[in-house]
Structures are given as structure tokens and as C-alpha cells.
Amino acid sequence: MKAQNSVFRFVNAWVYSNFWVALSAVALAASTSLRYHLSFDLQLLAVLFLFTFSAYWFLRHPTGAPAVLPESAVVSYQLQHKKTLQLVAVLAGVVGLLLSLQLSKPVLFTLIVAVVLSLLYSSIVVKNAILDLGLRRIPGVKIVIIALTWTLVTFVIPLQQAAIWNLDQHWKGFAEVFCFVFAITLPFDIRDKGYDAGTVKTLPILFGTRVAKILGVLAVVASGLLAVLQWRQGVFGWQVLVPVWLVLEATTLFIWLTHSKRNDLFFSFGVESLPVVLFFLLFIFRYF
């Protein structure tokens, strides 16, 4: 029983504290390196992990009165360990900043853009009308900001660090990853539909859950077609195309099975695991 409780505590700490989403960001960035046969830049991956962990804590940690917060294991865990997680998030941000100073100038510029987008997306609760107005309050924009920020961090930055980023050559890959992130973000908007209704006009709120799911599937199809186009043009081989398509099929399944009453682990571990699964599949198909 003690061993079982220890396992549960470890899983809760790993998933609910934003470590898992930070690892997902690192996995997606590492997947970009595998696509283009780049060596893993461990310093860059460390910076992305630290910044993602820190940013997600400050952008989505529970704020406001308990009565208006969504009932979930994630919220309960983060409220219970708020001071500890806040301290870790601050330390992660500081260490990430120090490590980032050694990266290339194009990478630093893109990181700044990502940070600015994150701040504009922020839902920090402050009793000040000006500070509380974020871009995400524009109907339908929230998911676009998230997808754009993740694509910049996990696709553009690894290529910039390797000094091979070129928009003319890589726009298809950029659009493919953007559509993928767009698709895996939709289940979270569906989950938070009731909670977001008073503050953010997400796609499920604007068009309903069914239409939102259809849009998510269309994003998956677009991502898959862009992957096929790159494969046909020789950008990468079948060793990349097959893992991408397998993960896109899993993404479609997750989108269609999503509803607001799903267990937190369905979202925080299941959906957020898709970039990690993609990395492992790419790694296996490349080296084995």
C-alpha cells in the first residue's frame, strides 16, 4: 500500500506540477532535431524545459477565489503545493534565463517573441482592467496564440540554433507543427468550456463542442497532408512520415473521445503525452 501511494504521489507531482507539459515541449523540440538529422543541443533543451515549466506555472496556476475555480485534481494539487511550486517556477525561470544568454542571437529573439506572446495571452488575475485585458480575450484567438508560441519554441528555435532556419524552406514544417499543436490544444478548451465561458471565447464556446472537434480533426488532416507533401519533396523519409501519421491518428482519437467530464489524467497525461510519443517513435524508427 505504501509503495502504491508513493507511485500515486510521484505521478501527481510529475503531471500536475507542469513537469509533464515541460517535458512534452522538450520532446517536440527534440523531434524537430530528429526530423532534420540534427544533434541534440542539451543546453537548448534544458532552457526550453525550464522556461516552459516556469511559464506554465505563472500563466495557468490557480488564481482567484476557490468558488470560481474549476474542480479538478490539477487545481487541488497546485493549490495544496502552491508555495513550493511557485518557488521552483521562479528558480527554473532564473536558471533558464542564465542558460539562455549563451544561445545564438536569433534564438534569443524568438524566445523574446514567445515570452511576449505568452504575456499577452496571460490570464493573471489583477483587479485592474488594463492588466486583465489579454489577446486571448479576442474570440478564438487563445488557441492560435498557444499554437504559434509552441511552434516557435519547438520548431523554429531548434532550427535557428543549428543555423539552418529558412522560412522559404521550412514553412510547410512550421504549418504542420502549428496544426498539430492546434489539434492537441482543442481537448483542453473543450474540458475548460464551462470555466472559460465567463472570460474567454474559445472555439468550443463560440461554435459548440461538435464543431470544435471537427475543426480539430481538420487541423489533424492538414498536418498530415503537409507531412506527406514534405515526404514527397524529399524533406524527410518514411521513417519520419510513419511516426507522424501514427501520432496524428492517435490525436484524432483523443479529440473525438474528449468531453468535459473526462478524468484529469486523460488530458494532463494522455493528450500531453502525444509529443513524447512522437519523439520516441521518431527515435525508434531512425535508430532501430
Secondary structure, DSSP 8 states (H G I E B T S, - for coil): -HHHHHHHHHHHHHHHTSHHHHHHHHHHHHHHHHHTT----HHHHHHHHHHHHHHHHHHHS--S-GGGS---HHHHHHHHTHHHHHHHHHHHHHHHHHHHTTS-HHHHHHHHHHHHHHHHH-----S-TTTT--GGGSTTHHHHHHHHHHHIIIIIHHHHHTT---HHHHHHHHHHHHHHHHHHHHHHHHHTHHHHTTT---HHHHH-HHHHHHHHHHHHHHHHHHHHHHHHTTSS-HHHHHHHHHHHHHHHHHHHH--TTS-HHIIIIIGGGHHHHHHHHHHHHHH-
